Amino acid sequence: MKSGTPPWDDRLGVRIFLGAVLVLGVGAVTAWAVALLTGPIIFHEHMLLVETPHPDPEVVRHAEEAFDASWQLTLLLALIAACVASVLVSVFLARRIARPLNKVRSAAMRVAAGDYSARVPEGAMGAEFTEMISAFNRMAAELDETEHTRKRLLSDLAHEVRTPLATVDGYLEAMLDGVAAADSETLSMLRVQTDRLKRLAEDISLVSSAEEHRLSIETQAVSVADLITAAQGQARSSYAARHVALEVDEASEGAVVLGDRDRLSQVLTNLLDNALRHTQQGDQVILRACSDSTAVFLSVEDSGRGVASEHLPHLFERFYRVDTARDRAHGGSGIGLAIVRSIVEAHGGNVRAESCGLGHGASFTVELPRHG
């Protein structure tokens, strides 16, 4: 990419100035030509209208010569004054227009160099400049946030991979040293860790595909009641093992959504798994379904430990955890809710999280377009 100061003849301010001078020159030449062609003729006709029996031709000639000399000098002086004034105004306007553009250019070069904190101060140059600067600042802010997210994702991903790899490496080293035997228990532990890595890779691939609009979706009419029943059946055993009550409130009134049955089932499964990780023995989770004329609402509400308000906007980000140690202890990769959002948005819906704070549980609601 070209950098540095552009040549003087390639600058916008110079081009604006030269354009203004060109317009002024064309106007001056046009004014001079029109005056030259019409002025003497009109004056001559007026001289002939003088109420004298026989106008003296010599007097008329001298009057016309005086008129020609006076109007040409006057017009020349007027054009010179107009040119000087126009040049001064053009220089002022060119600099005024180029100044914010130079600021945008400098900030853009900083962003291109990796400094995403660059911003352009807004000025009073009109709505178009204000919109351009606002759009640039929003872009820079989003790039800044994306860069922070990327760094955090790489750090979190390295941590996610490091733990199972360290476990596998430790067991393999113990078996090579003869400290541990390759019995069924050891092999089972190794399988758990490799499954964790496999699941992590699949989850990351799924989220990336959805964000890049490459998620494969087999569209069909799906009964909301069937989705609720299947999700309840799949989660029943894990909830029973943790002694957490799972209740269902299915009031969709036969509503149908258009989408991928397996993907939508994964949405409910991930939400129920997330609720189970954040509840304890004796808590309750309610799986609800309702609808109106245009949308279907699926929600998972728990009476668990809740979520602080500062965490709510980030819950659907990849690898974001409210309680890192607790989530990892229960097998969470920090990517389940990101998968939920990706699948829901791929179906034209949206998902939101709500909580009244710590100790008051949490609610996750999915809104999907109703079919038929």
C-alpha positions in Angstrom: 0.0 0.0 0.0 1.3 3.5 -0.8 2.0 5.6 2.2 3.5 9.0 3.0 2.4 12.3 1.5 1.0 12.2 -2.0 2.4 14.4 -4.8 1.1 18.0 -4.7 -0.9 17.5 -7.9 -2.6 14.4 -6.6 -4.0 16.0 -3.5 -7.7 16.6 -3.2 -7.3 20.1 -2.0 -5.2 21.0 -5.0 -7.7 19.4 -7.3 -10.6 21.3 -5.7 -8.6 24.5 -6.1 -7.7 23.9 -9.7 -11.3 23.0 -10.4 -12.5 26.2 -8.9 -10.0 28.2 -10.9 -11.0 26.4 -14.1 -14.7 27.2 -13.5 -13.7 30.8 -12.8 -11.6 31.0 -16.0 -14.4 29.6 -18.1 -16.9 32.1 -16.5 -14.5 35.0 -17.1 -13.9 34.1 -20.7 -17.6 33.7 -21.3 -18.4 37.0 -19.7 -15.7 38.8 -21.7 -16.9 37.2 -25.0 -20.6 38.1 -24.3 -19.7 41.7 -23.4 -17.5 42.0 -26.4 -20.1 40.8 -28.8 -23.2 42.5 -27.4 -21.9 45.7 -25.6 -20.8 47.7 -28.7 -23.9 46.8 -30.7 -26.3 47.8 -27.9 -24.4 51.0 -27.3 -24.4 51.9 -31.0 -28.2 51.4 -31.3 -28.7 53.6 -28.3 -26.6 56.3 -29.9 -28.7 56.2 -33.0 -31.8 56.9 -30.9 -30.5 60.2 -29.7 -33.1 62.8 -30.7 -31.1 65.0 -33.1 -32.0 65.6 -36.7 -28.6 64.5 -38.0 -26.3 62.8 -35.5 -22.7 63.7 -36.1 -20.9 60.5 -37.2 -17.7 61.7 -35.7 -19.3 62.3 -32.3 -20.9 58.8 -32.5 -17.5 57.2 -33.3 -15.7 59.0 -30.5 -18.5 58.0 -28.1 -18.3 54.4 -29.1 -14.5 54.4 -28.8 -14.8 55.9 -25.3 -17.4 53.3 -24.4 -15.2 50.4 -25.7 -12.2 51.6 -23.7 -14.2 52.2 -20.5 -16.1 49.0 -20.5 -13.1 46.9 -21.4 -11.0 48.4 -18.6 -13.9 48.2 -16.1 -14.6 44.6 -17.0 -10.9 43.7 -16.9 -10.6 45.2 -13.4 -13.8 43.5 -12.3 -12.6 40.2 -13.6 -9.2 40.6 -11.9 -10.9 41.5 -8.6 -13.3 38.5 -9.0 -10.4 36.2 -9.7 -8.4 37.3 -6.7 -11.5 37.0 -4.4 -12.4 33.6 -5.9 -8.9 32.3 -5.5 -8.8 33.3 -1.9 -12.2 31.7 -1.3 -11.2 28.5 -3.2 -8.0 28.2 -1.2 -10.0 28.5 2.0 -12.7 26.0 0.9 -10.1 23.5 -0.4 -8.2 23.6 2.8 -11.4 23.3 4.9 -12.6 20.3 2.9 -9.2 18.6 2.7 -8.5 19.0 6.5 -11.0 16.4 7.7 -10.2 14.1 4.8 -6.5 14.2 5.8 -7.5 13.3 9.3 -9.5 10.4 8.0 -6.5 9.4 5.8 -4.1 9.5 8.7 -6.4 7.5 10.9 -7.0 5.0 8.2 -3.2 4.5 7.8 -3.0 3.9 11.6 -5.7 1.3 11.4 -4.0 -0.3 8.4 -0.8 -0.5 10.5 -2.7 -2.3 13.3 -3.5 0.7 15.6 -7.3 0.1 16.0 -7.6 2.8 18.6 -7.4 5.5 15.9 -10.4 7.8 15.8 -11.3 10.9 13.8 -12.8 13.9 15.7 -16.1 15.0 14.3 -16.3 18.6 12.9 -19.0 20.9 11.5 -18.5 20.1 7.8 -22.0 19.1 7.0 -24.0 15.9 7.2 -22.0 14.0 4.6 -18.7 14.5 6.4 -20.3 13.7 9.7 -21.8 10.5 8.5 -18.4 9.5 6.9 -16.5 10.2 10.0 -19.1 8.4 12.2 -19.0 5.4 9.9 -15.2 5.3 10.1 -15.1 5.6 13.8 -17.7 2.8 14.1 -15.6 0.6 11.8 -12.4 1.3 13.8 -14.2 0.5 17.1 -15.5 -2.8 15.7 -12.1 -3.7 14.4 -10.7 -2.8 17.8 -13.2 -5.0 19.5 -12.6 -7.8 17.0 -8.9 -7.7 17.6 -9.4 -7.9 21.3 -11.8 -10.8 20.8 -9.3 -12.5 18.5 -6.5 -12.3 21.0 -8.8 -13.5 23.8 -10.0 -16.4 21.6 -6.5 -17.5 20.8 -5.6 -17.4 24.5 -8.7 -19.2 25.5 -8.4 -21.8 22.7 -4.8 -22.5 23.7 -5.9 -23.0 27.3 -8.8 -25.3 26.2 -6.5 -27.4 24.2 -3.7 -27.4 26.7 -5.7 -29.1 29.5 -6.7 -32.3 27.7 -3.4 -32.5 25.9 -1.5 -32.3 29.2 -3.8 -35.0 30.6 -3.1 -37.3 27.5 0.6 -36.5 27.6 0.8 -37.3 31.3 -1.0 -40.7 30.9 1.2 -41.6 27.9 4.4 -40.7 29.8 3.3 -42.7 32.8 2.5 -45.7 30.6 5.9 -45.4 28.8 7.7 -45.2 32.2 5.7 -48.2 33.5 4.1 -46.2 36.2 0.6 -46.7 34.8 -0.8 -49.7 32.9 -2.8 -49.5 29.7 -5.9 -50.9 31.4 -9.5 -50.0 30.6 -9.6 -47.2 33.1 -6.6 -45.5 31.7 -7.8 -45.9 28.1 -11.2 -44.7 29.1 -9.7 -41.5 30.5 -7.6 -41.0 27.4 -10.8 -41.4 25.3 -12.6 -38.8 27.4 -9.9 -36.3 26.7 -9.7 -37.0 23.0 -13.5 -36.7 22.8 -13.2 -33.4 24.5 -10.7 -32.2 21.9 -12.9 -33.6 19.1 -16.0 -31.8 20.5 -14.1 -28.6 20.8 -12.9 -28.7 17.2 -16.5 -29.5 16.0 -18.0 -26.7 18.0 -15.4 -24.2 16.7 -16.0 -25.4 13.1 -19.8 -25.1 13.6 -19.6 -21.5 14.9 -17.2 -20.4 12.2 -19.4 -21.9 9.5 -22.4 -20.1 10.8 -20.6 -16.8 11.1 -19.3 -17.1 7.6 -22.8 -18.1 6.3 -21.6 -21.6 5.4 -23.8 -23.5 7.9 -25.6 -26.4 6.2 -29.3 -26.3 7.0 -31.8 -28.9 5.8 -35.0 -26.9 5.9 -38.3 -28.6 6.7 -41.4 -27.9 8.7 -40.7 -28.7 12.4 -43.3 -29.0 15.1 -42.4 -27.0 18.2 -44.1 -29.6 20.4 -41.9 -32.3 19.0 -38.7 -30.2 19.6 -39.7 -29.7 23.2 -40.5 -33.4 23.8 -37.2 -34.5 22.2 -35.2 -32.0 24.2 -36.9 -33.1 27.5 -36.3 -36.8 26.8 -32.6 -36.2 25.9 -32.0 -34.2 29.1 -34.0 -36.2 31.6 -31.3 -38.6 32.7 -28.6 -35.9 33.2 -31.0 -33.8 35.2 -32.1 -36.7 37.3 -28.4 -37.6 38.0 -27.8 -34.0 39.3 -31.2 -34.0 41.2 -32.3 -30.9 39.3 -36.0 -30.7 38.4 -36.8 -30.3 34.7 -40.3 -29.0 34.1 -42.0 -28.4 30.7 -44.6 -25.7 29.8 -45.5 -26.4 26.2 -48.1 -23.9 25.0 -47.2 -23.4 21.4 -50.7 -24.4 20.2 -49.4 -26.6 17.4 -47.0 -24.0 16.0 -44.5 -25.0 13.3 -41.2 -23.4 12.4 -39.3 -23.8 9.2 -35.7 -25.0 9.8 -33.3 -27.8 10.4 -34.7 -30.2 13.1 -31.2 -31.4 14.2 -29.8 -27.8 14.5 -32.9 -26.6 16.4 -32.7 -29.6 18.7 -29.0 -28.7 19.4 -30.1 -25.2 20.4 -32.4 -26.5 23.1 -29.8 -29.1 24.2 -27.2 -26.5 24.6 -29.5 -24.2 26.6 -30.5 -27.1 28.8 -26.9 -28.2 29.3 -26.0 -24.6 30.2 -28.8 -24.3 32.7 -27.7 -27.6 34.3 -24.1 -26.4 34.7 -25.3 -23.3 36.6 -27.8 -25.0 38.9 -27.3 -27.3 41.9 -29.2 -30.0 43.7 -32.8 -28.9 44.4 -32.9 -26.2 41.8 -35.5 -26.1 39.0 -35.3 -25.6 35.2 -38.4 -24.8 33.1 -38.5 -25.4 29.4 -41.2 -23.3 27.9 -42.7 -22.9 24.4 -45.3 -20.4 23.3 -46.2 -18.5 20.1 -48.2 -15.6 18.6 -49.3 -15.0 15.0 -45.8 -14.3 13.7 -43.2 -15.9 16.0 -42.4 -18.8 18.2 -40.7 -18.4 21.6 -38.6 -21.1 23.2 -37.2 -20.4 26.6 -35.1 -22.1 29.3 -35.5 -20.6 32.8 -33.5 -21.8 35.8 -33.5 -21.0 39.5 -29.7 -21.2 39.7 -27.1 -18.7 40.8 -28.0 -16.1 38.1 -25.8 -13.8 36.1 -24.4 -10.4 37.0 -25.6 -7.6 34.6 -22.1 -6.9 33.3 -21.8 -10.4 31.9 -25.2 -10.5 30.1 -24.0 -8.7 26.8 -21.1 -11.2 26.5 -22.7 -14.5 27.2 -23.0 -15.5 23.5 -19.4 -14.8 22.7 -17.1 -17.7 22.0 -15.2 -19.0 25.0 -16.8 -16.5 27.3 -17.4 -17.8 30.8 -19.0 -16.3 33.9 -17.3 -18.8 36.1 -14.3 -20.3 34.3 -13.3 -22.9 36.8 -16.9 -24.2 37.4 -17.6 -24.4 33.7 -14.5 -26.3 32.9 -15.1 -28.7 35.9 -18.5 -29.5 34.4 -17.2 -30.0 30.8 -18.2 -26.7 29.4 -16.1 -25.4 26.5 -17.5 -21.8 26.7 -18.8 -22.1 23.1 -22.2 -23.7 23.6 -24.1 -20.4 23.8 -22.2 -19.1 20.8 -23.4 -22.1 18.8 -27.0 -21.3 20.0 -26.8 -17.7 18.7 -25.2 -18.8 15.4 -27.9 -21.5 14.7 -30.7 -19.2 15.7 -29.5 -16.3 13.6 -29.0 -18.7 10.6 -32.8 -19.5 11.0 -33.7 -15.8 10.9 -34.3 -15.5 14.7 -32.7 -14.0 17.7 -31.8 -15.1 21.2 -31.5 -13.1 24.4 -30.4 -13.7 28.0 -32.0 -12.1 31.1 -31.2 -12.3 34.8 -32.1 -10.2 37.8 -28.6 -10.7 39.2 -26.7 -13.3 41.3 -29.0 -15.6 43.2 -32.0 -15.0 41.0 -31.6 -17.5 38.2 -31.4 -16.8 34.5 -33.6 -17.0 31.4 -32.6 -17.6 27.8 -35.3 -16.9 25.1 -35.1 -17.9 21.5 -37.4 -16.2 19.0 -38.0 -17.8 15.6 -40.3 -16.9 12.7 -43.5 -18.9 12.8 -44.3 -21.0 9.7 -47.8 -21.1 8.3 
